[in-house]
Every structure is written in C-alpha cells, then in structure tokens.
Amino acid sequence: MPGVAVSILGRADAGLGALAVSGDLLAMCGGRRVSIRSGVSGGRLVPGASWEEPGDVGELALAPSGRFLLLRSAAGDAIEVRRTDGGASVMRLEAVPGRPFAAGAIAATPDGELLVASVEHKRLEVRRLDTAEVLHDELVELPRGFFYRHLVPMLDGDSVVAIGYYAGEGKDTLVVISLRRLLTEAGYLPRAVRPVPLIDDAYRLAAGPCGPSAAVIYRDPEDGEDPEEDEELDELVDPNRLDVHGIHGLYVRRLSDLAVAETIASDVDLPTGTTLAGTGKHVVAATEGGALVVPRSGGAATLVPAARVAVDARAGRCVLAAADGELRLLILS
C-alpha cells in the first residue's frame, strides 16, 4: 500500500478488550486489568503502571499529553478519568446505572486538557483535568435538546464534533461545538446544538480530525436523498438543505467556517461513531475487522486486519492488535 508502513511493536496483554494510543503511550485493558506502556515511537514497548478496575471496561482514550486516561464502563453508564502514572482517579461521572448514556472525550486546548462529557440526556459538562474544576454544566431543552452519543475533539484546540440525535427523529445529527465560545459566550450552547441550517444529518454519521484545521466526516443517508431527483426540483428545495445532500461516503470540512473542502470517492460502509482520522493522503477508520485505509485521491480502500484498532490522529498512525496478541504499528502519510 503506497504511503503506508506496518511494523511489529510487541505483544498485548491476554484477553485484550480495549486499546488506546497517544504519542509514545499505549493503554490496554482486558476485563478489569488496565496497563500502560511507553515506547510506541521507538517501536519497543516498555511496561509502565497497571491497576485493576472495580468493573469491566468498554472503551479507553488517552489524553494528548499522555497524563490522563479516560475509561468508559462496559455498560456505557459511567466515565472515569485516571492518571496514567499510577491509576489515581481524577474524576468520575455516572449515568443511570445500566443505561448506556455516558459519552466523553479529552480535548487539548490552549488553557489545558479538558474533559467534555455527557452522562445525562441533553446535558453537557466541561471539566478541567488538572484541577477537576467544573467549567461548564448545562442542560439544553430549547430550541431543541440534543442527545449526545459521541464526542470527538478536533486538533485545532477548540472544536468538538458531537454526534447524537433529537427526540422523535430517526436520523443521527452532527454539530460542532467551540469550547472557547462555550466557556465565554452566554447562550451559546442552545444555538450550537441546533444550528440553522444543520451541518449534517443522516442515518449513520462518524467524524474525526483531518489535520489541525479540518474534520473528516462519514455520512450514509441510505435512500433518503436522491441527487437526480433533487436536480429536477431545485426551485422547490428548502434553502436550508444540507450542503452535502446526496453524498454517501467521506468528505472533509474546514473548521474555520465549516465549509465542505473535499469529497472523497469511496464505497465504505461504516456504523455511527466509527473512529476516523485523516492524514495528507489517507483516511483511516477503526472497524471491527481492522484498520480500513482509504486513499484521499480515490480508489479502493484497503483493510489491514486486526481484532482491535487504536488511532492516534495527531501522529497519523494506528496500533493494531491481532487476535493472538501481536501488536503492530501502522503509519500513514
């Protein structure tokens, strides 16, 4: 595959269930056992801290600094942030027990690393990780409450893409939240989660960073948008119609003005919330079967098989875990 390099990194712990990578650090979890390793950049893993969680872990995410690890419970009803140098708890947010409402992410900003989370429908919280200070906590009911399913920080130090839905609608909706405006501008969040026109809504949506100033987005409108019919009815179409109406696949938006900068010809088929990242020449998606690598220039996608995939969007690389525990490093150009 041109522009893609794969090398052996080491071996995973037994029973690996979740994996995360950021910079030189790799976090792994099997059941309740969490372990941290360094040496990703050098290609040789060195054991670090490890600890036992009180309950099963479903997902992991490392802070860009490597100082913090976000853990989402296997039931999806709790989020905890721990320090990677020993597992000390920084904060814990709980949803209704047994209900998979918890969504969270760690965003790097000029003012430090922040936890952006939702554990209650239509409510968004922002907390500073180094002090655990609550910077924002807001429940939005009007003009429409937004049910957060996935929160994805971009690499501009400000934007967070949220994927969720509005009550009574069958499609997923994508909105973009500016943390700077959220923390400084009164009344910002209700407008951000119900923009006019909408940024995107489709039956399946996913998003990820695409360099420091853009987002790569996947959308599947199923059969709800027919470009040929739309051409015949242009005068009757709502002026607030989506600027990606009729697109099925991948495209890139600038973060500065949210304009569509690029569409990527591809027939990939992804579930909502799939982890994505864009590099100069490729888009990678972490799928159940492995890392799906799509050339931005067009052409067939290539699946690099793996049982688990962790994406480091800042570094343009992935760690792949095979079913037998072998770990590989995939570097994209």
C-alpha positions as CSV (number, residue, x, y, z in Angstrom):
1,M,0.0,0.0,0.0
2,P,1.7,3.3,-1.1
3,G,2.3,5.7,1.8
4,V,1.6,3.1,4.5
5,A,4.1,1.3,6.7
6,V,3.5,-1.5,9.1
7,S,5.9,-2.8,11.7
8,I,5.8,-5.2,14.7
9,L,5.5,-3.4,18.0
10,G,5.2,-6.2,20.6
11,R,2.5,-8.3,22.3
12,A,-0.7,-7.3,24.1
13,D,-1.9,-8.5,27.5
14,A,-4.1,-11.6,27.5
15,G,-7.8,-11.1,26.9
16,L,-7.4,-7.6,25.4
17,G,-10.7,-5.8,25.2
18,A,-9.8,-2.1,24.7
19,L,-6.9,-0.2,23.3
20,A,-5.8,3.4,23.1
21,V,-2.7,5.2,21.8
22,S,-1.4,8.8,22.1
23,G,2.1,9.8,21.2
24,D,4.6,7.5,22.9
25,L,2.0,5.8,25.2
26,L,-0.2,2.8,24.7
27,A,-3.1,1.9,27.1
28,M,-4.6,-1.6,27.2
29,C,-7.4,-3.3,29.1
30,G,-8.5,-6.9,29.3
31,G,-11.6,-7.2,31.5
32,R,-10.7,-5.1,34.5
33,R,-6.9,-5.0,34.2
34,V,-5.5,-1.8,32.8
35,S,-1.9,-1.4,31.8
36,I,0.2,1.5,30.4
37,R,3.2,1.0,28.1
38,S,5.6,3.5,26.6
39,G,7.9,3.2,23.6
40,V,5.4,3.4,20.7
41,S,7.5,5.9,18.9
42,G,10.7,3.9,19.2
43,G,9.0,0.7,18.2
44,R,9.8,-1.1,21.5
45,L,7.2,-1.2,24.3
46,V,8.3,-0.7,27.9
47,P,5.9,-1.7,30.8
48,G,4.6,1.1,33.0
49,A,1.8,1.5,35.5
50,S,-1.0,-1.1,35.8
51,W,-4.1,-1.5,38.0
52,E,-7.3,-3.3,38.5
53,E,-10.6,-1.5,37.8
54,P,-13.7,-2.2,40.0
55,G,-15.8,-3.1,37.0
56,D,-15.3,-4.1,33.4
57,V,-14.1,-1.5,30.9
58,G,-15.6,-1.0,27.5
59,E,-13.5,1.8,25.9
60,L,-10.3,3.7,26.5
61,A,-9.0,7.1,25.4
62,L,-5.6,8.7,26.2
63,A,-5.2,12.4,26.7
64,P,-2.9,14.0,24.1
65,S,-0.4,14.7,26.9
66,G,-0.4,11.1,28.0
67,R,-1.0,12.2,31.6
68,F,-4.7,11.0,31.8
69,L,-6.7,8.0,30.7
70,L,-10.4,8.1,30.1
71,L,-12.3,4.9,30.8
72,R,-15.9,4.2,29.8
73,S,-17.6,1.3,31.6
74,A,-18.6,-1.8,29.6
75,A,-22.2,-1.0,30.3
76,G,-21.7,2.5,29.0
77,D,-23.1,4.1,32.2
78,A,-20.0,5.7,33.6
79,I,-16.9,7.6,32.7
80,E,-13.8,7.8,34.8
81,V,-10.5,9.7,34.3
82,R,-7.4,8.3,35.9
83,R,-3.7,9.4,35.9
84,T,-1.6,7.2,33.8
85,D,1.4,7.2,36.2
86,G,-0.5,5.0,38.7
87,G,-4.2,4.9,38.1
88,A,-5.3,7.5,40.7
89,S,-8.8,8.7,40.0
90,V,-9.2,12.3,38.8
91,M,-13.0,12.3,38.4
92,R,-15.9,10.0,37.8
93,L,-19.3,10.8,36.1
94,E,-22.1,8.3,36.3
95,A,-25.3,8.0,34.2
96,V,-28.4,6.0,35.2
97,P,-27.0,2.5,36.2
98,G,-27.2,0.1,33.3
99,R,-28.2,2.7,30.7
100,P,-25.5,3.4,28.1
101,F,-25.9,7.2,28.1
102,A,-22.3,8.2,29.0
103,A,-20.2,9.9,26.3
104,G,-16.9,11.7,26.9
105,A,-13.6,12.8,25.4
106,I,-10.5,14.6,26.4
107,A,-9.8,17.8,24.4
108,A,-6.4,19.6,24.4
109,T,-6.9,23.4,24.5
110,P,-4.5,26.4,24.9
111,D,-5.8,26.5,28.6
112,G,-5.1,22.8,29.3
113,E,-6.7,19.5,28.8
114,L,-10.5,19.4,29.4
115,L,-13.0,16.6,29.9
116,V,-16.0,17.1,27.7
117,A,-18.8,14.7,28.7
118,S,-22.5,13.9,28.8
119,V,-24.0,11.4,31.2
120,E,-27.5,12.7,31.1
121,H,-29.7,13.3,28.1
122,K,-29.3,16.9,26.7
123,R,-26.7,17.9,29.3
124,L,-23.1,18.8,28.6
125,E,-20.3,19.2,31.1
126,V,-16.7,20.5,30.7
127,R,-14.2,20.0,33.5
128,R,-10.5,20.9,33.8
129,L,-8.4,17.7,34.3
130,D,-5.5,19.2,36.3
131,T,-7.8,20.6,39.0
132,A,-11.1,18.8,38.4
133,E,-12.8,22.2,38.3
134,V,-16.3,22.3,36.6
135,L,-16.0,24.9,33.9
136,H,-19.5,24.4,32.3
137,D,-22.6,22.3,33.1
138,E,-25.7,23.0,31.0
139,L,-28.9,21.2,30.3
140,V,-30.4,22.4,27.0
141,E,-34.2,21.9,26.4
142,L,-34.9,24.7,23.9
143,P,-35.0,25.3,21.0
144,R,-34.3,21.5,20.9
145,G,-32.5,19.3,23.3
146,F,-29.6,17.3,21.8
147,F,-28.9,13.7,22.9
148,Y,-25.1,13.2,22.8
149,R,-23.9,9.8,21.6
150,H,-20.3,10.6,20.6
151,L,-17.9,13.5,21.3
152,V,-14.8,13.9,19.1
153,P,-12.2,16.6,19.8
154,M,-10.5,18.1,16.7
155,L,-6.9,19.2,16.6
156,D,-7.4,22.9,16.5
157,G,-7.6,23.2,20.3
158,D,-11.2,24.4,20.2
159,S,-13.7,22.4,18.2
160,V,-15.5,19.3,19.4
161,V,-17.7,17.4,17.0
162,A,-20.8,15.9,18.7
163,I,-22.9,13.2,17.1
164,G,-26.3,12.5,18.5
165,Y,-30.0,13.0,17.8
166,Y,-33.1,15.0,18.6
167,A,-36.1,13.4,20.3
168,G,-38.5,11.8,17.9
169,E,-36.1,11.8,14.9
170,G,-34.8,8.6,13.3
171,K,-31.6,10.2,11.9
172,D,-28.3,11.0,13.6
173,T,-27.2,14.7,13.6
174,L,-23.7,16.2,13.7
175,V,-23.0,19.5,15.4
176,V,-19.7,21.3,16.1
177,I,-19.1,23.0,19.5
178,S,-16.5,25.6,20.0
179,L,-15.1,25.2,23.6
180,R,-13.8,28.8,23.6
181,R,-17.3,30.1,22.8
182,L,-19.0,27.7,25.2
183,L,-16.8,28.9,28.1
184,T,-17.1,32.6,27.3
185,E,-20.3,33.3,25.5
186,A,-23.6,33.3,27.3
187,G,-26.4,31.4,25.5
188,Y,-24.0,29.7,23.0
189,L,-24.8,26.0,23.6
190,P,-28.5,26.1,22.6
191,R,-27.6,27.6,19.3
192,A,-24.6,25.3,18.7
193,V,-26.7,22.1,19.1
194,R,-29.5,23.4,16.8
195,P,-27.7,25.2,14.1
196,V,-29.6,26.7,11.1
197,P,-29.0,25.2,8.6
198,L,-27.9,21.9,10.1
199,I,-24.4,20.8,9.4
200,D,-25.3,17.2,8.7
201,D,-27.9,14.6,9.5
202,A,-28.1,11.1,8.1
203,Y,-28.9,7.6,9.2
204,R,-25.2,7.0,10.0
205,L,-22.5,9.5,10.9
206,A,-18.9,9.4,12.0
207,A,-16.2,12.0,12.3
208,G,-12.5,12.5,13.2
209,P,-9.7,15.0,12.9
210,C,-8.2,15.7,9.5
211,G,-5.0,17.6,10.3
212,P,-5.1,20.7,12.5
213,S,-7.8,22.7,10.7
214,A,-10.4,20.2,9.3
215,A,-12.6,17.3,10.1
216,V,-13.2,14.2,8.1
217,I,-16.8,13.0,8.2
218,Y,-18.7,9.9,7.0
219,R,-22.4,10.0,6.2
220,D,-24.9,7.4,5.0
221,P,-28.3,8.9,4.0
222,E,-29.4,5.4,2.9
223,D,-32.1,6.1,0.3
224,G,-33.4,9.3,1.8
225,E,-31.5,11.6,-0.6
226,D,-31.6,11.2,-4.4
227,P,-29.4,13.7,-6.2
228,E,-31.0,13.1,-9.6
229,E,-34.5,13.9,-8.3
230,D,-33.1,17.0,-6.5
231,E,-31.7,18.4,-9.8
232,E,-35.2,18.4,-11.2
233,L,-36.7,20.1,-8.2
234,D,-34.1,22.7,-7.4
235,E,-36.6,25.6,-7.2
236,L,-38.7,23.7,-4.7
237,V,-35.9,22.6,-2.4
238,D,-35.6,24.2,1.1
239,P,-32.8,26.8,1.1
240,N,-31.6,25.3,4.3
241,R,-30.9,22.0,2.5
242,L,-27.7,20.3,3.6
243,D,-24.6,21.3,1.6
244,V,-23.8,17.6,1.5
245,H,-27.2,16.5,0.4
246,G,-26.9,13.3,-1.8
247,I,-23.3,12.5,-0.7
248,H,-22.8,8.9,0.6
249,G,-19.3,8.4,1.9
250,L,-16.5,10.6,3.2
251,Y,-15.9,14.3,2.9
252,V,-13.8,17.0,4.6
253,R,-15.0,20.2,6.3
254,R,-12.9,23.1,7.3
255,L,-13.2,24.0,11.0
256,S,-12.8,27.8,10.5
257,D,-16.1,28.2,8.6
258,L,-17.5,24.6,8.4
259,A,-17.4,24.7,4.6
260,V,-17.0,21.5,2.7
261,A,-13.5,21.4,1.4
262,E,-13.3,18.0,-0.3
263,T,-15.3,14.9,-1.1
264,I,-13.6,11.5,-1.2
265,A,-14.9,8.9,-3.6
266,S,-15.4,5.7,-1.6
267,D,-17.9,3.0,-1.1
268,V,-17.0,2.3,2.5
269,D,-19.8,1.3,4.8
270,L,-19.4,2.3,8.5
271,P,-21.6,2.4,11.6
272,T,-22.3,5.6,13.5
273,G,-19.5,6.7,15.7
274,T,-16.7,4.8,14.0
275,T,-13.3,6.3,14.9
276,L,-11.9,8.3,11.9
277,A,-8.7,10.2,11.2
278,G,-7.4,11.9,8.1
279,T,-3.7,12.4,7.1
280,G,-2.3,14.1,4.0
281,K,-3.0,11.2,1.7
282,H,-5.3,8.8,3.6
283,V,-8.3,8.5,5.8
284,V,-8.3,5.6,8.3
285,A,-11.3,4.1,10.0
286,A,-11.1,1.8,13.0
287,T,-13.6,-1.1,12.1
288,E,-14.4,-4.4,13.7
289,G,-12.3,-6.1,11.1
290,G,-9.2,-3.9,11.4
291,A,-7.9,-0.6,10.1
292,L,-9.7,0.5,6.9
293,V,-7.4,2.7,4.9
294,V,-9.0,4.9,2.2
295,P,-6.9,7.0,-0.3
296,R,-8.0,10.6,-0.3
297,S,-7.3,10.7,-4.1
298,G,-9.9,8.0,-4.6
299,G,-9.5,4.3,-5.3
300,A,-10.2,1.1,-3.4
301,A,-10.0,1.0,0.4
302,T,-7.6,-1.5,2.0
303,L,-8.4,-3.4,5.2
304,V,-5.4,-4.1,7.4
305,P,-6.9,-6.9,9.6
306,A,-6.9,-6.6,13.3
307,A,-9.0,-7.6,16.3
308,R,-8.6,-4.1,17.9
309,V,-7.5,-0.8,16.4
310,A,-6.4,2.4,18.3
311,V,-6.0,5.6,16.2
312,D,-3.6,8.4,17.0
313,A,-4.9,11.2,14.8
314,R,-2.1,13.7,15.8
315,A,0.7,11.3,14.8
316,G,-1.1,9.8,11.8
317,R,-0.7,6.3,12.9
318,C,-2.6,3.3,14.5
319,V,-1.8,0.4,16.8
320,L,-3.3,-2.8,15.6
321,A,-3.8,-5.8,18.0
322,A,-4.3,-9.2,16.4
323,A,-6.4,-11.9,17.9
324,D,-3.2,-13.8,19.1
325,G,-2.0,-10.6,20.9
326,E,0.6,-9.4,18.4
327,L,0.8,-5.6,18.2
328,R,1.6,-3.8,15.0
329,L,2.2,-0.1,14.3
330,L,0.7,1.3,11.1
331,I,2.0,4.7,9.9
332,L,0.1,6.7,7.3
333,S,1.4,9.5,5.1
